[in-house]
Amino acid sequence: MGQAGCGGLCLSLFDYKTEKYVIAKNKKVGLLYRLLQVSILAYLVVWVFLIKKGYQDVDTSLQSAVITKVKGVAFTNTSDLGERLWDVADYVIPPQGENVFFVVTNLIVTPNQRQNVCAENEDIPDGACSEDSDCHSGEAVTAGNGVKTGRCLWRENLTRGTCEIFAWCPLEVRSRPVEPFLKDTEDFTIFIKNYIRFPKFNFSKSNVMDAKDRAFLKSCRFGPKNHYCPIFRLGSVIRWAGSDFQDIALEGGVIGINIEWNCDLDKAASECHPHYSFSRLDNKLSKSVSSGYNFRFAKYYRDASGVEFRTLIKAYGIRFDVMVNGKGAFFCDLVLIYLIKKREFYRDKKYEEVRGLEDSSQEAEDEASGLGLSEQLTSGPGLLGMPEQQGPQEPLEAERSSGQKGNGSVCPQILQSSRST
């Protein structure tokens, strides 16, 4: 039984198999089959080629640089600061104009702070005490304002005391703003200059219109019909992000400005346009104790006797994040390598033949031996009595270099010569 099975298996190795086709004369089956073929063809032509443009070479490694400037002035008159004019140097942080910047809209000022001893705030748990032994000298108050001195201070009508601390006294004013301090910031302007480059195609462009009239940038404002004016009204940006200026100016927030560059480089460079979108990035619906956006900074001074003091500022405001992304697509290699008459030339420039180290050494030895043989044949009175050649000979290096193939895509060079930004 086993021998018969082995014999049949061996004989089956010499069998020849061929396919058999059955033609079904059924109109419904045939119609369904043709509809399936047409659907696949329509998908390839309409979706892949026309809509998604799958025939194009795509570069998603966008290189970008962003420069920002804010302009505007505001006037305030308060009991703490008196009459004061606020300009760009006062309310824009950082001042050098990066892709992330902060505009102050509200602030709480604690003036004339000096390093001294004072009582810790009552709402700091680690600063509470009932006797001096609860305040360990030299120990920093957790989530507090200074270092304990070892004394427990009592106030009237309180069941517990607070530790005395060495800190910047008086301590920061503990209150929440009720209305925006710099209300005029809504009319400030933001200038956003964006340079982009698609390195694969050596294509560069900017979101600023190449206008010779300098007055254009001083009077224009960005809008639905003016995409090449990079000057934005601050209040309009907040509104486009779906927020109310008075609400976000009170306790601060984060606004995202997204610049999208999706460029079809088969078209003229003037058809590559930036598209802007605006959104609020912080959770505006969450009304927690940590909602909004704020931070603290201080300005330091010295009095006539040389003692240092400072003005502490808790700044609320709007942080702007400018984000740039996009892609460039160009119909390139398919035409150059397969369709035009000089396709073999471009194909040789695109693909480089790489040899192994041993093959390169062997090729060099063969060339050297061939060179030695040619020198023997051309030296002396000549071979078979033929006169010696006196004309100049082409160097061997030139012959070698003529056979090398370039690498990389030829698209950037062609695009560079045919387009200007």
C-alpha positions in Angstrom: 0.0 0.0 0.0 2.8 2.4 0.9 4.8 1.4 -2.2 1.8 2.1 -4.4 1.3 5.5 -2.9 5.0 6.4 -3.4 4.8 5.2 -7.0 1.7 7.3 -7.7 3.4 10.4 -6.2 6.5 9.9 -8.3 4.4 9.5 -11.5 2.4 12.6 -10.8 5.5 14.7 -11.0 5.4 14.1 -14.8 1.8 15.1 -15.2 1.0 18.3 -17.3 -1.9 20.4 -16.2 -3.7 23.1 -18.2 -6.6 25.5 -17.5 -10.0 25.0 -18.9 -12.2 28.0 -19.7 -16.0 27.8 -19.6 -17.9 30.5 -21.5 -21.3 31.1 -19.8 -23.9 32.4 -22.2 -25.7 34.3 -19.6 -26.6 38.0 -20.0 -27.0 38.7 -16.3 -23.6 37.2 -15.4 -21.9 38.9 -18.4 -23.5 42.3 -17.5 -22.4 42.0 -13.9 -18.9 41.1 -15.0 -18.6 44.1 -17.3 -20.0 46.4 -14.7 -17.3 45.3 -12.3 -14.7 45.9 -14.9 -16.0 49.4 -15.7 -16.3 50.2 -11.9 -12.6 49.3 -11.4 -11.6 51.3 -14.4 -13.6 54.3 -13.3 -12.1 54.1 -9.8 -8.6 54.2 -11.3 -9.3 57.0 -13.7 -11.5 59.2 -11.6 -10.4 58.7 -8.0 -6.7 57.6 -8.4 -5.7 59.8 -11.3 -8.1 62.8 -11.5 -8.9 63.4 -7.8 -6.0 62.0 -5.9 -3.5 62.5 -8.8 -1.7 59.3 -8.1 0.6 59.8 -11.1 2.3 62.7 -9.3 5.5 62.6 -7.2 4.7 64.1 -3.8 7.0 65.9 -1.4 5.7 66.2 2.2 9.0 67.3 3.8 8.0 71.0 3.9 10.6 73.4 5.2 9.2 76.5 6.8 10.2 79.7 8.6 7.7 82.1 10.4 8.3 85.7 11.4 5.7 87.6 13.4 5.1 91.2 14.4 2.4 92.8 16.5 1.5 96.5 16.3 -0.8 98.7 18.4 -0.9 100.9 21.5 -3.2 101.0 24.5 -3.8 103.6 27.2 -4.7 102.8 30.8 -5.3 104.9 34.0 -5.4 103.0 37.3 -4.6 103.7 40.9 -1.7 101.3 41.0 0.1 102.4 37.8 -1.5 105.8 37.1 -1.6 106.9 33.5 0.3 104.7 31.2 0.8 104.0 27.5 1.4 100.4 26.5 3.2 99.6 23.3 4.7 96.5 21.6 7.7 96.3 24.0 5.2 96.1 27.0 2.6 93.5 25.9 4.3 91.1 23.4 6.4 88.2 24.7 8.9 87.2 23.4 9.8 90.4 21.5 11.8 88.8 18.6 8.7 87.5 16.8 8.7 83.8 16.6 6.0 81.3 15.5 4.7 81.2 19.1 4.1 84.5 20.8 2.0 85.9 23.6 -0.1 89.1 23.8 -1.0 90.5 27.2 -4.7 91.3 27.6 -5.0 91.4 31.4 -2.8 91.6 34.4 -2.7 91.8 38.2 0.1 94.1 39.6 1.8 93.8 43.0 4.0 96.8 43.3 7.0 97.6 45.6 7.9 94.1 46.7 11.0 93.8 48.8 12.8 90.8 50.4 11.6 90.8 54.0 9.6 88.8 56.5 5.8 88.5 56.4 3.0 86.1 57.1 2.3 83.3 54.6 -1.2 83.3 53.0 -3.9 81.6 55.1 -5.0 79.3 52.2 -1.6 77.6 51.9 -1.9 74.2 53.8 1.8 73.9 54.5 2.0 77.4 56.0 -0.6 76.8 58.7 0.5 76.4 62.3 -0.6 76.4 65.9 2.8 76.9 67.6 6.4 77.8 66.6 7.5 74.2 66.4 5.2 73.7 63.4 7.3 76.2 61.4 10.7 74.6 60.9 13.3 77.3 60.3 14.8 77.3 56.8 12.2 75.0 55.3 10.5 76.1 52.1 6.7 76.3 52.2 5.2 73.8 49.8 3.3 75.6 47.0 3.9 78.8 49.0 5.9 82.0 48.7 9.0 81.7 50.8 11.1 80.1 53.5 9.9 79.6 57.1 11.7 81.6 59.8 10.5 79.4 62.8 7.8 81.7 64.1 4.1 81.1 64.1 2.0 84.3 63.7 -1.5 84.7 64.9 -4.2 87.0 63.6 -7.4 88.0 65.3 -10.5 85.9 64.9 -8.5 82.9 63.5 -8.4 79.5 65.0 -5.0 78.8 63.5 -2.0 80.9 62.7 0.4 81.0 59.7 4.1 80.7 59.6 6.3 83.7 59.2 8.3 83.5 56.0 11.2 85.3 54.3 9.9 86.2 50.9 9.1 89.1 48.5 6.8 91.1 50.7 4.0 92.1 50.5 2.9 88.9 49.0 1.1 88.7 45.6 -2.4 90.2 45.4 -4.7 87.1 45.4 -7.6 88.1 43.2 -9.1 87.2 39.9 -9.7 89.8 37.2 -13.2 90.9 36.6 -12.7 92.6 33.2 -9.9 92.9 30.6 -7.2 95.4 31.5 -6.0 96.1 28.0 -9.3 96.3 26.1 -7.8 98.0 23.0 -5.8 94.9 22.1 -8.8 93.7 20.0 -7.8 96.2 17.4 -4.1 95.3 17.3 -2.6 93.8 14.1 -0.5 90.7 13.7 1.9 90.5 10.7 2.7 86.9 9.8 5.5 86.3 7.3 5.9 82.7 6.1 8.5 81.2 3.9 8.2 77.7 2.6 10.3 75.3 0.5 9.8 71.9 -1.0 13.4 70.6 -1.1 12.6 67.6 -3.4 11.5 70.0 -6.2 13.6 73.0 -5.2 10.4 75.1 -5.1 10.2 78.1 -2.7 7.5 80.7 -2.0 6.2 83.2 0.5 2.7 84.2 1.7 3.6 87.9 1.1 2.6 89.3 -2.3 5.6 90.6 -4.3 4.3 94.1 -4.4 6.5 97.1 -5.2 4.1 99.5 -3.4 5.2 99.6 0.2 1.9 101.2 1.2 0.1 98.0 0.4 1.2 96.3 3.6 0.3 99.4 5.7 -3.3 99.5 4.6 -4.4 96.0 3.7 -6.1 93.5 6.0 -6.5 89.8 5.6 -9.9 88.6 4.5 -11.7 86.0 2.4 -10.9 88.0 -0.8 -7.4 89.0 0.2 -5.4 85.9 1.0 -2.0 87.5 0.2 -2.3 90.2 2.8 -0.5 88.7 5.8 -1.8 91.3 8.3 -4.5 90.1 10.7 -6.7 92.0 13.1 -6.4 90.3 16.4 -10.1 90.5 17.2 -10.9 88.9 13.9 -8.6 86.0 14.5 -10.3 85.3 17.8 -13.7 85.5 16.1 -12.6 83.1 13.3 -11.5 80.7 15.9 -15.0 80.6 17.3 -14.4 82.6 20.5 -15.4 85.9 22.0 -12.6 88.4 22.5 -13.9 89.7 25.9 -14.2 86.2 27.2 -10.7 85.0 26.2 -9.1 88.4 27.1 -10.3 88.1 30.7 -8.3 85.0 31.7 -6.4 84.1 28.6 -6.3 81.2 26.1 -4.4 79.6 23.2 -5.2 80.2 19.6 -3.9 78.1 16.7 -3.2 79.7 13.3 -2.7 77.0 10.7 -1.2 77.7 7.3 -1.7 75.0 4.7 0.3 74.8 1.5 -1.1 72.1 -0.8 0.6 72.9 -4.2 0.1 71.3 -7.5 3.4 72.2 -9.1 2.2 71.1 -12.6 0.5 74.5 -12.6 2.1 77.9 -12.5 3.8 79.0 -9.3 1.2 81.7 -8.9 -1.4 78.9 -8.4 0.3 77.8 -5.2 -1.7 79.6 -2.5 -1.6 79.5 1.3 -4.9 78.5 3.1 -5.5 79.7 6.6 -7.6 78.1 9.4 -8.0 79.3 13.0 -9.0 77.3 16.1 -8.9 77.6 19.9 -6.5 75.0 21.3 -7.2 75.2 25.0 -10.4 73.7 26.5 -12.7 76.8 26.5 -15.6 74.8 27.8 -13.8 73.7 31.0 -14.3 76.3 33.7 -11.8 74.9 36.2 -9.4 76.7 38.5 -6.6 76.2 35.9 -8.6 77.4 32.9 -7.2 80.2 30.7 -3.5 81.1 30.2 -1.3 83.2 32.5 2.2 83.4 33.9 4.2 85.8 36.1 7.2 88.0 35.6 8.8 90.9 37.5 10.5 94.2 36.8 13.4 95.0 39.1 14.5 98.4 40.4 16.8 99.9 43.1 15.9 102.8 45.4 18.2 105.7 46.3 20.0 103.6 49.0 20.7 100.7 46.6 18.1 98.3 48.0 16.5 96.2 45.3 12.7 96.0 44.9 10.4 94.8 42.2 7.0 95.0 40.7 5.4 91.6 40.2 3.0 91.1 37.3 0.7 88.2 36.8 -0.1 88.4 33.1 -3.2 87.0 31.4 -3.3 86.9 27.6 -3.6 85.1 24.4 -0.9 82.7 23.2 -0.8 82.3 19.4 0.8 79.2 17.8 1.5 79.5 14.1 1.7 76.0 12.5 2.7 75.4 8.9 2.2 72.1 6.9 1.5 71.0 3.4 2.7 69.0 0.4 3.9 69.6 -3.1 3.1 67.3 -6.1 4.7 67.3 -9.5 4.1 65.1 -12.6 7.7 64.3 -13.3 9.5 60.9 -13.7 6.7 59.1 -15.6 7.0 61.5 -18.5 10.7 61.9 -18.5 11.7 58.3 -18.2 9.1 56.6 -20.3 7.2 58.9 -22.7 9.5 61.5 -24.3 12.1 60.8 -27.1 15.1 61.4 -24.8 13.8 59.0 -22.2 17.0 56.9 -22.3 19.2 60.0 -21.5 17.0 61.0 -18.5 16.8 57.3 -17.3 20.6 57.1 -17.3 20.9 60.3 -15.3 18.3 59.2 -12.8 19.6 55.6 -12.1 23.2 54.9 -11.1 24.8 51.5 -11.4 26.6 50.6 -8.2 29.3 47.9 -8.3 30.8 46.0 -5.4 34.3 46.7 -4.2 35.7 43.5 -5.7 34.1 44.2 -9.1 35.5 47.8 -9.0 39.0 46.5 -8.2 38.8 43.9 -11.0 37.6 46.5 -13.5 40.5 48.8 -12.5 43.0 46.0 -13.0 41.5 45.2 -16.4 41.8 48.8 -17.4 45.4 49.0 -16.2 46.4 45.8 -18.1 44.7 47.1 -21.2 46.5 50.4 -20.9 49.9 48.6 -20.6 49.1 46.6 -23.7 48.2 49.6 -25.7 51.4 51.4 -24.6 53.4 48.4 -25.9 51.6 48.3 -29.2 52.0 52.0 -29.8 55.7 52.4 -28.7 58.7 51.9 -30.9 58.6 52.1 -34.7 55.1 50.8 -34.7 53.3 47.5 -35.2 53.9 45.6 -38.5 55.9 48.6 -39.7 53.2 51.1 -39.3 54.4 54.6 -38.3 54.0 55.8 -34.7 51.0 58.0 -34.1 52.0 61.5 -33.2 48.5 63.1 -32.6 47.3 63.8 -29.1 45.5 61.1 -27.2 42.4 61.5 -25.1 43.1 60.9 -21.5 41.7 57.7 -20.0 39.9 59.6 -17.2 37.7 61.4 -19.7 36.7 58.0 -21.1 35.9 56.7 -17.7 33.8 59.7 -16.7 31.7 59.5 -19.9 30.4 56.2 -18.8 29.3 57.2 -15.3 25.5 57.7 -14.6 24.1 60.4 -12.5 21.8 59.8 -9.6 18.8 61.5 -8.0 15.7 62.9 -9.6 15.9 65.2 -12.6 12.7 66.9 -11.6 14.2 69.7 -9.4 16.5 70.9 -12.1 13.7 71.1 -14.7 11.3 72.7 -12.3 13.9 75.2 -11.2 14.6 76.3 -14.8 11.0 76.5 -15.8 9.5 78.2 -12.7 10.1 81.3 -10.7 8.5 82.1 -7.4 
